[in-house]
Amino acid sequence: MPQDNSEAPDERPGSEPAEGEDSLGAVVRGPESIYVYWTLEGPRSRTVGRQLGGDVEWVLRVLDLSEGTSTGVSVEPEAGGHYVEVKPGRTYGFELAARAPGRWRTVCRTERIRVPQAGPGEEAGRPPTALERIRLAPQKPNVPGLDYESTEPYLATSPHPEPDEDDS
């Protein structure tokens, strides 16, 4: 599920953390990808490092809140970010933690993040079929007498009853 991508953006979206702060953020890139970024400059990350000693592994935990599962992936704290493959239409959370043999210390977490549903064909990794494109096309309202292909302006008129010959 998690995927590494060394081409991290130079600028992180959203507000920058205050100097000396630990923070974790995430940006949905599409129905199957989230970029998670972090800054570890605060007291919590320094304290955790001292508590766990020199043999510390940093882990990005991917929490699939829709399914109730989690996956951990080792990350380098200096990297500052990681791309994660996700499933469309689900809700995720992320946490960055330090792990040592038999010990785990969470440093920071994100809010819940909802990933959009994949469009037709995207879930299979293919472009939409002709039928799917038709279903996605905006529907034209049904207006009697309106020619959608015409370049002439539409002048709406009400049908008038034919005059009775007795009304003279």
Number of C-alpha atoms within 10 A of each C-alpha: 12 18 13 13 11 10 9 16 10 6 7 17 11 9 7 11 15 11 10 12 14 20 21 20 22 25 16 17 14 16 20 20 19 21 19 23 21 22 22 21 15 15 13 17 23 13 12 18 19 11 13 18 9 9 10 18 18 21 21 24 19 22 18 19 16 12 10 9 10 13 13 17 17 15 17 12 19 9 12 15 25 22 21 21 17 21 18 18 14 17 18 24 19 24 21 29 23 21 19 16 9 6 10 16 19 17 21 18 19 15 12 14 17 16 21 16 15 16 14 16 13 14 15 10 9 9 13 16 11 9 9 13 13 11 11 12 9 8 8 7 8 7 9 7 10 13 11 11 6 8 7 8 8 11 8 10 7 6 6 6 6 6 8 7 6 5 5 5
